[in-house]
Amino acid sequence: MGMSRPNNRSILVYELIGMVFIIILGSILHFTFEWSGSQPIVGAFSAVNESVWEHLKLAFWPALLFMLIEYGLLKKTANNFALAKTVAVYLMVLIIPIVFYSYTAVTGKSVFAIDISTFVVAVIIGQLASYKLMTYRKLSEYFNIVSIAALVLLGLAFVLSTFYPPQLPIFRDPITGKYGIPD
């Protein structure tokens, strides 16, 4: 009585669909706070300013939503599901600021095309890493449990920092100089 072998092809298809889903929904979330008339509840899940931190929500929330959709479809065939999705999300939210701060340290300015490309590449890398882990041998369930806790903590960090942003550069809107939801 063993775990069914992962269907690599169907998992890959779902991860490719996830790339498109996350990129499109993430792009829309850039504007939803403004479109909502600055509703605080919408701000918890959307970018409320132009800070690097707020832009990380554009990868996190769509990836989390896609994970929930995907779970119903892949829970019986994919290995290490929660671990795979958590690694994907963390890769996305780490790659974006690392690339942003690296290239702006060299250029001295932000370049819109590079920022958009970085988001797209971060999503692609995250989803491919997710695919690799879901098609890898089954690891200890401990990793999945810890992964769920790590996702919950990151989600809480995004929500709380929307309303109580630390006064650190990553949370600072470079246009207004302010933090969190605009006055």
N, C-alpha and C positions, 0 to 999 in steps of 0.2 A: 504494500500500500504506500506508494511514493507520490511525491508531488508531480503533477503533470509537467511535461517538458514545455518550456516556453515556446510559443509560436513566434519566432524571430521576425518573420515577415509582417505579421499583423501588428506586433509591437512597434516595429519601425514605421509602419503607416500611421499609427496613432501618434507617434512622436513627431512625425512630419506635419500632421494636421495640427498638433499642438504648437508647433513653431508658428504657423500662420495665425492660429487663434490668439496666441499670446501677443504677437506683434500687432495685430489689428486691434484687439481689445486694449492693449497697452497704449496704443496711439490715441484711441478714443478717450481713455481715462485722463489723458493730458488736459482735456478740455471740459470734462464733466463737472468739475467743481464750479467753474465759471458759468457753465450752462444752467446749473441748478440754482443760480442766484446766491452762490456761496453758502449753501446749506452745510452746516458742520458735519452731519452724518455722511454726506457725500464726500466731504473732505477727508474723512478717515480712510477712504478707499481710492482717492484721486490725488493728483498733485495739486497742492494748494498754493504753491509758489514755484519759483524757478531754481530752488536749491537742488543740489545733487541728491540729497536724501529723499526729497519728495519724488524725484524721478525714478527712484528705485521701486517705488510702489507700482509703477507702470509695468514692471516685470513681475513683482511679487504676487499681486492680487489676481491677475489673469492666469498665472502659472498655478496658483492655488485652486482657482475655480476649475481649470482644466484637469487638475489632479483629481478633484472630486468627481468630475464627469468620467474620467478615465478609469477610476477605481472600479466603478460598476461594470466596466467593460473588460478589464484586465485582471481583476483580483484573483481569478482562478488559474490564470495562465502565466502571469509575470512573476518572476522572483524578485524579492527585495524591494517591493513596490514603494513603500514609504521612504526607505533609504534612498532609492533612485530619485524620487521626486524632490526630496529634501536636498540632496546633492545638487540637483539641477537648479533649484531656486537659489541656493547659496552661491553657486557659481555665477549665476546671473547677477546677483546683487553685489558680488565681489569684483567681477570683471569690469562692470560699468565705472565705478569710481577709480579703480586702479588705472584703467586706460585714460579716463578723463583727467585725473590729476597728473599722470605721466606726460601726456601730450601737451597739456596747458602749462606745465612746468617748463617745457621746451619752447613752445610757441608764444607763451605769455597771454594767450587769449583762447576763448572757446570758439570752435568752428562747428556750426550747425550740422553740416554733412558728416563730420566725424562723429558727432554725438549720436546721430541717428544710426549710422553704421555700427557704432559700438553697441547700441541697444540690440540691433538685429543679430550681430555676431554673438553677443552674450546669450541671447535666447537660443540660437542654433547650437552653441557649445553646450549649454545646459541640457537641452533636449537630447543631444547625442550622448552625453554622459549618462542621462537617465536611461536611454536605450541600452547602453552597454551594461549597466547595473541590473536592469530587468532581465537581461538575457544571460547574465553571469550565473554561476552556480548559486544555489540557495545558501545564504549566510544566516547566522544566528538571528533569531527573532528579536533579540536584544537591540540590534541595530535599527530595526523598524520602530521599536518603542521609543528609543532615544531620538530618532528622527522626527517623530510626531511631536515630541516635546520641543525640539529645536524649531520646528515650524510654528508652533503656537507662540513660543517666545518671540520670534521675529515678527509675527503678526501683531502681537501686543506692542512691541516696540514701535511699529509703524503707526498704530492707532494712537498710542500715548504721546508719541513725539509730534503728532499733528497738533495736539492741544497744549502740550508742555514740552516744546522743543529745547534741547540743551543748547546753550550758547556756544556752539562749536562751528567751525567753518563749513562743514558738510551740511549743516542745517540752515545756513544763511542764504537768503535769496540774494544773488549777486546784483540784481536790478534795484531792489528797494533797500537792501541792507537789513531787512527784517527777518524774523524767524516765525515759522508756523503759519497759522491762518492770518491773512492780512486783516488789519483793522477796518 
